[in-house]
């Protein structure tokens, strides 16, 4: 296994779930340690409790990626006689870096809410609490004819040129590129000091803000020139609707009792709290990972039959019940289902070992 710097792993996480997407009250990104820390082993966890840190020390992990931030707020003191202080002391003593991706990972495509929705078989899902529309850019690259398809494919694989249900969407025009390599250059075509004229294609494609860095990096790898010439500019069209929660439909209608059993199995919990008539028909379902009771009115406005979310309080449950919305509360801890997806993405990007913490962080017992 190779070692990489922690900031490279953080870049993969930020490309997937940009830190700028996090809610204002949230504290995401680097929590403890340094971005230049050399990493050969990564541990993924929902929470950073002392038992998780002890496990990371035992396993020799260099970096912990957590969903819930270790530090929601800056501490006034670090008291090592208390749990939080002991955790920080151990992390620093064993040179373990901690990174958190929280509400930004709730919003991200393929993140917490998509994992929870996919695991219960929701179809045609979309956010039901809209927050913002992602910016869209146009990237234009000049490339010799014989490398055009390679560059086009590289951009598409990095996320460029995706419009609805279509990929590899580009426009190209022919032209002539000119350049004179200076002393010290290592040109793909021509020689230092001599003007070159090359038949080239200008390839343009649409790129979502979240994929822009990946597309530019893909161009640099696929392009034959030492210094590829490309343009990036924002276009005034509506990008992806980014938001919290997901709403979708089941492949076939069921009733609340049967659907509740499906949720328990999919989310790997022994029991849940449910409001509503167990014979109630269920077709349209809203999901919000974590504590999403405040979004029950949004779920109603979107026509949901049931809202799945955790930490529901008594009066909010009564209010939703009175409005005819069923609620299934499987707890906050079901967000752990995103951990395998984090592991997969890091392993796909780097030749490092990635493990999922086995330490128990669910505070409640079902007896």
C-alpha positions in Angstrom: 0.0 0.0 0.0 1.2 3.5 -0.8 1.0 6.5 1.5 -0.8 9.7 0.4 -1.3 13.0 2.1 -4.5 13.5 4.1 -5.4 16.5 2.0 -5.7 14.3 -1.1 -8.3 12.2 0.6 -10.0 15.4 1.8 -10.0 16.6 -1.8 -11.9 13.5 -2.9 -14.5 14.0 -0.1 -14.8 17.7 -1.0 -15.3 17.0 -4.7 -18.1 14.7 -3.7 -19.6 16.8 -0.9 -18.2 20.3 -1.0 -17.6 21.8 2.4 -19.3 25.0 1.1 -22.6 23.2 1.0 -22.7 22.7 4.7 -25.2 24.6 6.8 -24.0 27.7 8.5 -24.2 26.2 12.0 -22.2 23.1 11.0 -18.5 22.6 11.4 -17.2 20.4 8.6 -13.7 19.7 7.2 -10.5 19.3 9.1 -11.2 18.8 12.8 -7.9 17.7 14.3 -4.4 17.1 12.9 -2.8 18.2 9.7 -3.6 18.1 6.0 -0.1 17.1 5.1 -0.2 14.0 7.3 1.0 10.9 5.4 -1.8 8.4 5.3 -1.7 4.6 4.6 -4.8 3.6 6.6 -8.1 5.3 6.8 -10.9 4.6 9.3 -14.5 5.5 8.4 -17.0 6.1 11.2 -20.3 7.8 12.0 -19.1 9.4 15.2 -15.7 10.1 16.8 -16.2 8.8 20.3 -13.3 7.7 22.6 -14.0 4.0 21.8 -13.6 4.9 18.1 -10.3 6.7 18.7 -9.0 3.7 20.8 -9.9 1.4 17.9 -8.1 3.7 15.4 -5.0 3.6 17.6 -5.2 -0.2 17.8 -5.7 -0.5 14.1 -2.9 1.9 13.2 -5.2 4.3 11.3 -3.7 7.6 10.3 -6.9 9.4 9.2 -10.5 9.2 10.5 -13.3 10.3 8.2 -16.5 10.9 10.2 -20.0 12.0 9.3 -20.7 13.7 12.6 -18.1 16.4 13.5 -16.0 15.9 16.6 -16.1 19.6 17.2 -19.4 21.3 16.5 -18.0 24.4 18.2 -14.6 25.6 19.2 -13.8 24.5 22.7 -13.1 27.1 25.4 -10.7 24.7 27.1 -9.3 21.3 26.5 -9.8 19.5 29.8 -8.2 16.1 29.6 -10.1 14.9 32.7 -13.2 15.0 30.5 -14.2 12.8 27.5 -13.8 15.4 24.8 -10.4 16.5 26.1 -9.2 12.8 26.4 -10.2 12.2 22.8 -8.3 15.3 21.5 -5.3 14.3 23.6 -5.2 10.8 22.2 -5.6 11.9 18.6 -2.7 14.4 18.9 -0.5 12.0 20.9 -1.0 9.3 18.2 -0.8 11.8 15.3 -4.3 10.9 13.9 -6.0 13.4 11.7 -9.8 13.7 11.7 -12.0 15.0 8.9 -15.8 15.5 9.0 -18.4 15.6 6.2 -21.8 16.3 7.7 -24.7 18.3 6.3 -22.8 18.7 3.0 -22.8 14.9 2.8 -26.5 14.9 3.5 -27.0 17.1 0.5 -24.5 15.5 -1.9 -25.6 13.1 -4.6 -24.9 9.6 -3.5 -24.6 10.8 0.1 -26.5 10.0 3.3 -30.0 10.7 2.0 -29.5 8.9 -1.3 -28.1 5.8 0.5 -31.1 5.7 2.9 -33.5 6.1 0.0 -31.8 3.5 -2.2 -31.7 1.0 0.6 -35.6 1.0 0.8 -36.1 0.9 -3.0 -37.3 4.4 -3.6 -37.5 5.3 -7.3 -37.2 8.6 -9.2 -35.9 10.4 -6.1 -35.2 14.1 -5.8 -34.5 16.6 -3.0 -37.7 17.8 -1.4 -36.2 20.7 0.6 -34.5 22.8 -2.0 -31.5 24.9 -0.9 -29.8 26.1 -4.0 -29.0 25.3 -7.6 -25.5 24.3 -8.5 -23.6 26.6 -10.8 -22.9 25.3 -14.3 -19.8 26.1 -16.4 -18.7 25.6 -20.0 -15.2 24.2 -20.6 -13.7 24.7 -24.0 -10.5 22.9 -24.9 -8.3 23.0 -28.0 -6.8 19.7 -29.0 -5.2 18.0 -32.1 -7.5 15.8 -34.1 -5.8 12.6 -33.2 -6.4 13.1 -29.5 -9.9 14.6 -29.6 -11.8 11.4 -28.7 -9.4 10.6 -25.9 -9.8 14.1 -24.3 -13.6 14.0 -24.9 -13.9 10.7 -23.2 -11.7 11.8 -20.3 -13.9 14.8 -19.7 -17.1 12.7 -19.8 -15.7 10.2 -17.4 -14.9 13.0 -15.0 -18.5 14.3 -15.1 -18.4 16.7 -18.1 -21.1 16.7 -20.8 -23.9 15.2 -18.8 -27.3 16.6 -19.6 -30.3 14.7 -18.2 -30.2 11.1 -19.4 -27.4 11.9 -21.9 -23.6 11.8 -21.6 -20.7 12.9 -23.8 -22.6 16.0 -24.8 -20.1 18.3 -26.6 -19.9 20.7 -29.5 -16.8 21.0 -31.7 -15.5 23.3 -34.4 -12.3 23.1 -36.5 -9.6 25.7 -36.4 -5.9 26.3 -36.4 -3.7 26.6 -33.3 -0.4 28.5 -33.3 2.4 28.5 -30.8 6.2 29.0 -30.6 7.9 26.8 -28.0 10.5 28.8 -26.0 13.8 27.6 -24.8 13.4 24.9 -22.1 10.0 23.8 -23.4 9.4 20.1 -24.2 6.7 20.4 -27.0 4.6 17.5 -28.2 4.8 19.1 -31.7 7.5 21.3 -33.1 10.8 22.6 -31.8 11.9 25.5 -29.5 12.1 28.8 -31.3 10.0 27.7 -34.3 6.4 28.8 -34.9 4.0 25.9 -35.2 0.6 25.8 -36.9 -1.6 22.8 -36.0 -5.1 21.7 -37.1 -7.1 21.5 -34.0 -10.6 20.9 -32.7 -12.2 23.2 -30.2 -14.4 21.0 -28.0 -17.0 22.6 -25.7 -18.9 20.9 -23.0 -21.1 21.7 -19.9 -19.7 20.9 -16.5 -21.4 21.1 -13.1 -19.6 23.1 -10.4 -19.0 20.0 -8.4 -17.2 18.3 -11.3 -15.2 21.2 -12.5 -11.9 20.4 -10.8 -12.1 16.7 -11.8 -12.8 17.7 -15.5 -9.8 20.1 -15.6 -7.5 17.5 -14.0 -8.8 14.9 -16.6 -8.0 17.3 -19.4 -4.4 17.7 -18.1 -3.9 14.0 -18.0 -5.4 13.2 -21.4 -4.1 16.1 -23.4 -0.9 15.6 -25.3 0.3 19.2 -24.9 2.7 20.3 -22.2 0.4 23.4 -21.6 -3.2 22.7 -22.8 -5.1 25.8 -23.8 -8.6 25.8 -22.3 -11.3 28.2 -21.2 -13.7 28.0 -18.3 -16.7 30.3 -17.9 -20.0 30.3 -16.0 -23.1 30.0 -18.0 -26.5 31.3 -16.9 -28.6 28.1 -17.0 -30.2 26.2 -14.2 -28.0 23.6 -12.7 -28.8 20.7 -10.4 -31.3 21.4 -7.7 -29.4 20.7 -4.5 -31.3 20.2 -1.3 -31.9 18.2 1.8 -33.8 15.0 2.1 -35.2 12.8 -0.8 -38.7 12.0 -1.9 -39.6 9.2 -4.3 -42.0 6.4 -4.9 -42.1 2.7 -4.2 -42.1 0.3 -7.1 -45.5 -0.9 -5.8 -47.9 0.4 -3.1 -47.9 -1.3 0.3 -49.4 -0.4 3.7 -47.6 1.3 6.6 -47.2 -1.9 8.6 -45.5 -3.8 5.8 -43.4 -0.8 4.8 -42.2 -0.4 8.4 -40.9 -3.9 8.5 -39.0 -3.2 5.2 -37.5 -0.1 6.8 -36.4 -2.1 9.9 -34.7 -4.7 7.7 -33.0 -2.2 5.3 -31.8 0.0 8.1 -30.7 -2.9 10.3 -32.6 -1.8 13.4 -34.6 -4.0 15.7 -37.5 -1.6 16.2 -38.8 1.8 15.1 -41.3 4.4 16.3 -44.3 4.8 14.0 -47.2 7.2 13.9 -50.4 6.7 11.9 -52.8 3.9 10.9 -50.8 0.8 10.1 -53.2 0.0 7.3 -52.6 3.4 5.6 -51.5 3.0 2.0 -47.9 4.0 1.3 -46.6 4.9 -2.2 -44.7 8.2 -1.9 -42.0 8.4 0.7 -39.8 11.3 2.1 -36.5 10.5 3.8 -34.3 12.8 5.9 -31.3 11.4 7.6 -30.5 12.5 11.1 -33.0 14.9 12.9 -35.5 16.0 10.2 -38.7 16.6 12.1 -38.7 20.2 11.1 -39.3 19.2 7.5 -42.6 17.4 8.0 -44.6 20.2 6.5 -42.3 20.2 3.4 -43.0 16.4 3.1 -46.7 17.0 3.3 -46.5 19.7 0.6 -44.8 17.3 -1.7 -47.5 14.7 -1.2 -45.6 12.2 0.9 -47.5 9.4 2.6 -44.8 8.9 5.2 -41.7 10.7 6.4 -38.7 8.7 7.6 -36.4 10.6 10.0 -34.9 10.4 13.4 -35.1 12.1 16.8 -38.8 13.0 16.4 -40.3 14.8 19.4 -43.7 14.2 20.9 -45.5 17.4 19.7 -44.0 17.4 16.2 -45.2 13.8 15.9 -48.7 14.8 17.0 -48.7 17.7 14.5 -47.7 15.5 11.6 -50.3 12.9 12.7 -53.0 15.5 12.8 -52.1 16.5 9.2 -52.3 12.9 8.0 -48.6 12.3 7.6 -47.2 9.0 9.0 -43.8 9.1 10.5 -41.3 6.3 10.9 -38.5 7.1 13.3 -35.6 4.5 13.0 -33.2 6.7 15.1 -30.4 8.9 14.2 -27.8 6.2 14.0 -29.1 4.7 10.7 -26.9 7.3 9.0 -24.1 4.7 9.5 -25.3 3.2 6.2 -23.2 5.8 4.4 -20.0 4.5 5.8 -19.5 1.7 3.1 -20.1 4.3 0.4 -17.3 6.6 1.9 -15.0 3.5 2.0 -15.8 2.6 -1.6 -15.0 6.1 -2.9 -11.7 6.4 -1.1 -10.6 3.0 -2.1 -11.5 3.7 -5.7 -9.4 6.9 -5.7 -6.3 5.6 -3.8 -4.2 2.5 -3.0 -4.7 2.8 0.7 -6.4 0.5 3.2 -9.8 1.7 4.4 -11.7 0.1 7.3 -15.1 0.8 8.9 -15.1 1.3 12.6 -16.7 -1.5 14.5 -17.0 0.5 17.8 -20.5 0.9 19.0 -21.6 4.6 18.9 -25.4 4.1 19.2 -26.3 5.4 22.7 -29.7 3.7 22.8 -30.6 0.1 23.6 -33.8 -1.5 22.4 -35.1 -3.9 25.0 
